[in-house]
Amino acid sequence: MLETQSLQERLQGLIKGTILTDEPLASHTYFRIGGPADVMAFPADLEDLKRLLKMARDEAIPVLIFGGGSNMLVPDWGVKGLVINLSRTFLELEAVDERIRCGAGVRTSRLLALSAMRGLTGLEGLTGIPGTVGGAIKGNAGTPLIAIIDHLDWIRIVDGGGGERILSRDALGAGYRRTALPAGSVIVEGCFTLRRATVTEIRGTISKLLVRRNLTQPVAVRSAGCIFKNPPGDVAGRLVERVGLKGLQRGGAQISEKHGNFIVNLGGATAADVLWLIERARTEVMVKTGVALELEIQVVGSPIAG
């Protein structure tokens, strides 16, 4: 507690943003699961973020970067060190001609809404994907129709020393649901190039995708989105269903009856419940099909390998 108080006091003298202690992370994640953060900082601007990252590096303070909390499982005991929450920062969004510049804290739904309003097509495949643009770029979020990196020109990052850099799409080492960002760096902005189309066409596509999503995914209950990456030539949800695990429940967590690649919080679920279901699904699928499922969600502080 003394270390937490000391860190809080030093941060309050360092940045303009808000500092919270013992902040329940469950209230910041889509899963509504997770213990407290020792210290959570909401940087007010770019300079705040630079100061936070530099201090953390210089003092070897563990850091977790937090965006929308949509693709993340936080442990029941919480997170030690410093959580930097970007959900209130980097919210700029601007369209000029066929380009959109977007702050990393902007919700993917807001980016999609602006592109539709301006008659810019290319991002419709992101319909229904929650979270922030920064998190989506980092994980190269997408659907079978698109990966967000497909229409990305460049990103601006802040590194662990507080320096800024612009990286082109080709420099990101992007692959299926991943990028290879420099260690300790944080995305603060991205720029996309899209194509012209009619607003009616774009909104029609979005509406059809939303209908399909609502029919096939458990959108009415808490989840972190897809748990596993799709293995080459197959679909993770189909494999989980094939081994008979849809509907399997542990505590308040359940492998969705609607989609085998979702674990949902029916109420009162713990991270331990979710991890048990993840391990059960991976084991059953490996034993019965020979396929190793790789995690798509970020499991914070867990020994489970990706």
N, C-alpha and C positions, 0 to 999 in steps of 0.2 A: 504493500500500500504506500509506503514512504517513497519507493522508487516511482510509482505511478504519480503521486503528488508532485514529486520533483520534476518529472517530465512534463506534466501539465503546466506547472509554473514557468518552466523555461520556454515552452511553446507559446504560452500567452504573451510572453515578451518578444517573441520572434515573428509572429504572423498577425495579420488583421482578422483572419477568419475565426470560426467557432471551434472551441476545444471541449470535448466531452470525455468524462471518465466513466468506466464501468457501464458503457453503453450497450444495451442488449442488441446483438446483431440480428436476432430473429426478426426484429421490426424493420430491418433493412434488406431482407432477402425475400425473393418470391416464395421460397419454401416455407417461410416463417419458422425456421429452425436455426438454432445456434446460441451459444452462450455470449457473455459480454466481451467487448473489446476493452483492454486496459485503458487505452487512450484512442479516441477517434478525433481526427482533425478534418475540418472542412475548409480547405484553402479558399480565400476570397478571390484570388486572381493568380496569374502566372507566377508572379514574384513570390507569393506565398508558397506555391508548390516547389519552386526552386529551392527556397530556404529549407523547407521540410526535408526534401530529398538529400540535400547536402548535409544537413545536421545528422540525419539518420545514417548516412554513409560514414561521416567522420567519427561518429560515436558508436558505430556498429549496433544500431537499434534495429531490430527486426521490423520490416515494413510489409503491410498488405495493402495493395491498391484496390479500392472498392469503387465500382460504378453503379450499375443498376441492381446488382445482386441477383440477376436472373439466371445465371448459369453456374451457381456456386452452392456448395454444401459446407457449412461452417460447423466445427465440432461443438459438442454440448458444453465443453469446458471453456469455450471462447477462444480469443486470440490474444497472445502476449505481444507486448511492444506497441507499435504505432499502426493504426489503420488510417489511411488517407482516403477520405470519401470525396469523390469528384462529382457527385450527383447534383451539386449546386453551382458548379463552375464549368466554364467552357461551353456555354449554351448558345454561342453565336451560330447563326444559320443564314446564309446568303446565296441567292441564285443570280448568276450573271451569264447571259446567253445559255450555252449548254452545260455550264459548269455550276456545281454547288460546293461551296466551302462550308464546312460543318465542324463545330466544336465537338470534342470528344464526349462531353456530357449530355449532348442532345439525344433524346430517345429515338430509336430507330423508327418508331411510328410517326414522329414529327418530321423526320427526314423524308419518309415516304409520302406524307401528306403534302409537303412543299413540292416535291418532284411532280406529283400528280397535278397539283394546282397550276404549275408552270408548264404543263404539257411536256414533261421530260420523262422518257421511258427508259427502263433498264433495271430499276430496283424493285419492280413489282414482286419478284420472287421472294423478297424479304418480308412479305405480308405476314403478320402474326408473330414475327420473331421479336421477343421482348428485349428489354435492356437498352444500353446506350451504344452510340456509334463507336466510341473508343473500344469498348469491350467486344463489339461485333467484329471490328477490324482485327483486334489482337487474336481472336479465335477463328478468324476467317469464317464467320457465321454464314449460313446459307441453307438452301434446300436443294432438292434434285435439279431445280431450275437455274440456280444461280449461287455463286459465292460472292460475298460483298466485295472481295478484292478484284472481281472481274471489271468493275467500273471505277476503280480507284486510280488516281493519278499519283498522289503523294501524300505523305503524312508528316506532321511536325511532332517531334518528340522532345522531351526533356530527359537528360541522362542523370545518373546518380550524383554527378558533380554539380548539377544545376545548369549545365550548358544546353543550348538548343541546337537541334539539327533537323534538316528536312531530308527525308528518305523517299526515293521513288518506289513505285510498286515493285519493280524488279529487284530492289535491294532488300525486300522483306523476307525472302526465302519462304514464300507462302506455299502451303500444301493443303491437303484436305483437313479442314477445321484446325488450322494452325498457322502461325507465322513465327519467324525466327528473329524477334526484336533483340536489339542489344540488351544484355543483362542489366537490370535495374532501371531501364528506361520506361517512360510513361508517355502514351500518346495524348496529345492535347488538341490536335486538329487533323482533319482529312479533307482532301479535295477530290471530287468525283466529276467525270465527264460522261454525259448521257446523250440520248438522241431525242429528236423531236417526234411527237405523236399527238393525237388529239386527247384532250382531257377526258372525253367520253370513253375512248378506247382504254385508257389507263385505268380509269375508275371501274370500268366493266371487268377488267382483268382482276383488279384487287377484290372486287365483290365476289367473283367466282372462287378465288383462292380462300377468302374468308369463310365462305360456305363449306368448302371442302375441309378446311381446318377444323371448323366446328363439328363436322360430322365424324372426323377421324381421330381427334385429339381431345384429351380431358381438360378442356379450357375452363370448366366451371369450378375446378378444385386447384389447390396450391401444388405447384411442382417447380422443378428447375429446368423444364424442357427435356430434350432427349438426353438420356443418361449415357448411352454408348454411341460411338462412331459406327457408321455402317461399314462392315468389313467389305473388302473387294468382292464384287459380284453378288452381294447379298444385302439383306436389310436386317439390322439388329433386332427391331421389333418382331419381325417374322420369326427369327431364331428363338427369341424368348417365348413366343407363342407356341412354336413347334415343340419345345420341351415341356410344355404344360404349366408355365408359371404365371400366366396372366391371372390376376386376381389374388395372387399370394399375398398374405398380410403378415406384418410383424409389428406389434404395437399399433401405433397410429399411422404407420406407413403401409402402402400397398402398391404392388406392381399393377398398373392401371388395367382394368378390365376392358378398356376401350382401345388401348395402344400399348403393346408390350415393351416399348422403349421409354415409357414414362413411369416414374415412381411418384405417387401423389401423397400429400399429407391430408389424411382424413380428419385430423384433429388430434393435437397432442403428440404428434410424431417427434421422435428424437433423431439426431444424427446417427446414433448407434443403430436405430431401427433401419434407417435407409442404407447404411453400410452393410448390414446383415443381408438385406435383399440384393444389394449389388453383388456381394460375394457369392450368394446362392445362385444368382443368374449366371454369373461368369463361370462358376464351377459346372453347373448343369449343362450349359451350352458347350463348354469345352469337352466334357465327358461324352456327351451324346452326339455332338456334331463335329468335334475336332476344331472348332473355330474359337480363336481367342478374341474376346471382346475388349476393345480399348475404350477407356473413359472419354466422354466428350465434356462432361461437367468438370469443374474445378473442385476437387475435394481438398479443403484447406487443412494442413497439418496432419494428414493421414499417411500411414505407411503404405496404403494401397498404391500400387504402381499404375501408371496410365494405361 
